[in-house]
Amino acid sequence: MKEFEPKIVAFCCNWCAYAGADQAGLSRIQYAPNVRIVRMMCSGRLDPMFVLEAFKSGADGVLVAGCHTPGDCHYLSGNFKAERRVLLLKRLLEQMGIEPERLRIEWVSASEGAKFAQVVNELTQKIRELGPNPLKGAFSNSSQNR
Protein backbone atom coordinates (compact mmCIF):
# COMPACT_ATOMS: atom_id res chain seq x y z
CA MET A 1 0.00 0.00 0.00
CA LYS A 2 1.24 3.49 -0.87
CA GLU A 3 2.34 5.65 2.07
CA PHE A 4 0.09 8.62 2.80
CA GLU A 5 1.54 11.92 1.54
CA PRO A 6 -0.27 14.94 2.96
CA LYS A 7 -1.32 17.99 0.97
CA ILE A 8 -0.59 21.23 2.79
CA VAL A 9 -1.67 24.74 1.82
CA ALA A 10 0.48 27.58 3.17
CA PHE A 11 -0.87 31.13 3.27
CA CYS A 12 2.26 33.30 3.43
CA CYS A 13 2.54 37.05 3.81
CA ASN A 14 4.36 38.74 0.95
CA TRP A 15 6.90 40.65 3.01
CA CYS A 16 8.36 38.05 5.33
CA ALA A 17 7.09 34.47 5.16
CA TYR A 18 6.93 34.28 1.36
CA ALA A 19 10.39 35.84 1.18
CA GLY A 20 11.54 33.27 3.77
CA ALA A 21 10.23 30.47 1.55
CA ASP A 22 12.05 32.06 -1.37
CA GLN A 23 15.21 32.28 0.75
CA ALA A 24 14.94 28.55 1.51
CA GLY A 25 14.84 27.88 -2.23
CA LEU A 26 17.73 30.22 -3.01
CA SER A 27 19.80 28.61 -0.25
CA ARG A 28 18.88 25.17 -1.57
CA ILE A 29 17.47 24.15 1.79
CA GLN A 30 15.45 21.00 1.27
CA TYR A 31 11.95 20.75 2.68
CA ALA A 32 8.97 18.49 2.08
CA PRO A 33 7.40 19.06 -1.35
CA ASN A 34 3.92 18.63 0.14
CA VAL A 35 3.26 22.36 0.55
CA ARG A 36 1.54 24.65 -1.93
CA ILE A 37 2.11 28.32 -1.17
CA VAL A 38 -0.53 31.00 -1.55
CA ARG A 39 1.03 34.46 -1.46
CA MET A 40 -0.92 37.14 0.43
CA MET A 41 -0.01 40.74 1.08
CA CYS A 42 -0.51 40.23 4.83
CA SER A 43 -1.40 37.32 7.08
CA GLY A 44 -3.98 39.66 8.64
CA ARG A 45 -5.88 39.59 5.33
CA LEU A 46 -6.51 35.86 5.71
CA ASP A 47 -10.23 35.27 5.36
CA PRO A 48 -11.22 32.29 7.55
CA MET A 49 -13.19 30.97 4.58
CA PHE A 50 -9.88 30.44 2.73
CA VAL A 51 -8.80 27.97 5.41
CA LEU A 52 -12.16 26.21 5.50
CA GLU A 53 -12.21 26.01 1.70
CA ALA A 54 -8.70 24.50 1.71
CA PHE A 55 -9.85 21.74 4.06
CA LYS A 56 -13.08 21.27 2.10
CA SER A 57 -11.05 20.94 -1.11
CA GLY A 58 -8.93 18.16 0.35
CA ALA A 59 -5.98 19.82 2.06
CA ASP A 60 -4.72 17.69 4.95
CA GLY A 61 -3.12 20.67 6.70
CA VAL A 62 -2.93 24.44 6.52
CA LEU A 63 -0.06 26.73 7.48
CA VAL A 64 -0.52 30.45 8.07
CA ALA A 65 2.82 32.25 8.05
CA GLY A 66 3.28 35.93 8.78
CA CYS A 67 5.90 38.53 9.59
CA HIS A 68 8.69 37.71 12.05
CA THR A 69 6.96 38.59 15.34
CA PRO A 70 3.59 39.98 16.32
CA GLY A 71 3.91 43.75 16.20
CA ASP A 72 6.57 43.66 13.47
CA CYS A 73 3.94 43.41 10.75
CA HIS A 74 4.41 45.68 7.74
CA TYR A 75 0.75 46.62 8.18
CA LEU A 76 1.12 47.12 11.96
CA SER A 77 -1.53 44.78 13.36
CA GLY A 78 -1.81 42.04 10.73
CA ASN A 79 -0.11 39.39 12.89
CA PHE A 80 -2.56 39.99 15.72
CA LYS A 81 -5.56 39.67 13.40
CA ALA A 82 -4.18 36.46 11.90
CA GLU A 83 -3.45 34.99 15.33
CA ARG A 84 -7.00 35.70 16.58
CA ARG A 85 -8.52 34.20 13.44
CA VAL A 86 -6.41 31.06 13.68
CA LEU A 87 -7.37 30.56 17.34
CA LEU A 88 -11.05 30.84 16.42
CA LEU A 89 -10.59 28.54 13.43
CA LYS A 90 -8.95 25.90 15.62
CA ARG A 91 -12.02 25.90 17.87
CA LEU A 92 -14.29 25.67 14.84
CA LEU A 93 -12.28 22.83 13.31
CA GLU A 94 -12.50 20.90 16.55
CA GLN A 95 -16.30 21.30 16.50
CA MET A 96 -16.29 19.96 12.93
CA GLY A 97 -14.32 16.86 13.94
CA ILE A 98 -11.00 18.01 12.46
CA GLU A 99 -7.92 17.95 14.65
CA PRO A 100 -6.87 21.56 15.43
CA GLU A 101 -3.22 20.51 14.95
CA ARG A 102 -3.89 20.45 11.21
CA LEU A 103 -3.85 24.26 11.30
CA ARG A 104 -0.61 25.96 12.32
CA ILE A 105 0.46 29.58 12.52
CA GLU A 106 4.12 30.63 12.43
CA TRP A 107 6.14 33.83 12.24
CA VAL A 108 8.97 33.71 9.70
CA SER A 109 11.21 36.59 8.66
CA ALA A 110 12.51 37.10 5.14
CA SER A 111 15.97 35.88 6.19
CA GLU A 112 14.73 32.72 7.90
CA GLY A 113 14.66 30.25 5.04
CA ALA A 114 15.88 27.48 7.35
CA LYS A 115 13.04 28.18 9.78
CA PHE A 116 10.47 28.05 6.97
CA ALA A 117 11.85 24.69 5.85
CA GLN A 118 11.82 23.38 9.44
CA VAL A 119 8.19 24.47 9.97
CA VAL A 120 7.07 22.81 6.72
CA ASN A 121 8.91 19.59 7.60
CA GLU A 122 7.45 19.54 11.13
CA LEU A 123 3.92 20.18 9.90
CA THR A 124 4.25 17.54 7.17
CA GLN A 125 5.41 14.97 9.75
CA LYS A 126 2.57 15.90 12.13
CA ILE A 127 -0.01 15.53 9.35
CA ARG A 128 1.46 12.14 8.38
CA GLU A 129 0.91 11.02 11.98
CA LEU A 130 -2.69 12.34 11.99
CA GLY A 131 -3.51 10.73 8.65
CA PRO A 132 -5.72 12.05 5.84
CA ASN A 133 -8.18 14.90 6.28
CA PRO A 134 -11.40 13.38 7.65
CA LEU A 135 -13.40 15.60 5.28
CA LYS A 136 -11.60 14.31 2.19
CA GLY A 137 -14.21 13.20 -0.28
CA ALA A 138 -17.13 14.36 1.87
CA PHE A 139 -17.84 17.26 -0.49
CA SER A 140 -16.95 15.63 -3.80
CA ASN A 141 -20.51 15.90 -5.18
CA SER A 142 -21.04 19.50 -4.06
CA SER A 143 -17.77 20.72 -5.58
CA GLN A 144 -18.84 19.38 -8.98
CA ASN A 145 -22.02 21.45 -8.89
CA ARG A 146 -20.21 24.80 -8.97
N, C-alpha and C positions, 0 to 999 in steps of 0.2 A: 504494500500500500504506500502511496506517495505521502511524504511528510507534509504536514500543513505549513503553508507559507502565508503569513498574514499580509493583508493589504492595509497600509497606513496612509492617512491623509494628514499632511502637515500644513497648517495655516501659519505662514511666517510673515512678520512685519518686514517691510521693504528695507528699512534703515539699518537694522541690526541682525535679526535672525536669518533673513534671506542672504544677507551679505556674509554671515557666518557659514551658511551652507555652501555658498560660493567659495569661501576661503578654504573649506574642507576639500572641495574639488580641486582648487588651484594647488593646494598643498599635497594633493594625492593621498589624502587620508581616507582609508577605506571604511565604509559603513554599509549596513544592510541595504540592499537595493529595493526593499519593500515599501519605501516611502515615496509618495507623490506630493510634491510641494505646490501649494497654492500661495502665490505672492499677494500680500495685502499691503496697503499703505501703512496701516497701524493695527496692532492686535486689538486695540480698543474698538475697531470697526467690525469686529467679528460678530456677525448676526448669529444668535443661537440656532436659528434654522439651518445655517450652513452645516453645523456639527450634526444636527439631527438628520439632515438630508444625506450626509456622508455615511452615517450608520445605516440609514434606510437603503442606500444604494449599494451596501455590501462591504463598506470599510470595516475592518476588524478592530481598528484603533484610530484615534485622532490625537494629533499633537498640535497645541497652540503655542507658538514661540514668539516672544516679543523682545523689546529692547532690554539691555543688560540688567537693570534692576528697576523695580517699581520706583517711579519718581524721575528716572532718567529718560523717560519717553520723549521722543522728538515732538510729540503733540501734548506734552505735559502730563495728562492723566490717563492716557490710553492703557497703560499696564494695569492700573487699578480697575478700570472698566472691564478689561479682559479677565482679570482674576475673579471679580465678582460674578461675571457671567459663567465662568467655568465651574465655580463652586455651586451655583444654582443648577447648571447642567448635570453635574455629578449626582445631585439629589434626584433630579428628574430621571436620569438614566437608571438609577437604582430602583425607582418606582416602576420603570418599564421592564425590569428584569435583566438589565445590562449591567455588568460589573463596572463600577465607577473608575476602576483602574485602567479601563480602556481609553480614558480621556486624560491627557496629561498636559500641564502647562509648564513652560520653562522660559527662563530669561537667558538669552544668548547674545553676546556682543558681536560686532562685525569681525573682530579679530579672534574669535573663539571657535574656529573651525573644528578643533579637536573636541571641544565640548559638544558642539552640534552632533558630531559623529557618535560620541559616547551616548548622548540622549537617545538618538535614533536606535542604536544597537540595544540599549537597555529596554526601550519600549518594545522593540521587535521581539526580544527574548520574553518579556512579560506577556505579550499577546500570544506567543507560541504556547506558553504555559496555560493560559486561559482557554485557548482553543478558538474555533471560529466564532464569529459574531452570531449570537443566538437569533438575531433578526434576519440573517441571510436567507434569502428566498421567500421570506414571509410576505414581501410586497411585490413579488415578481409579476403578478397579474395586473396590479394597479399601475406599475411603472410602464407597462405596455399601452395603457389607455391614455397616455398624455397626448 
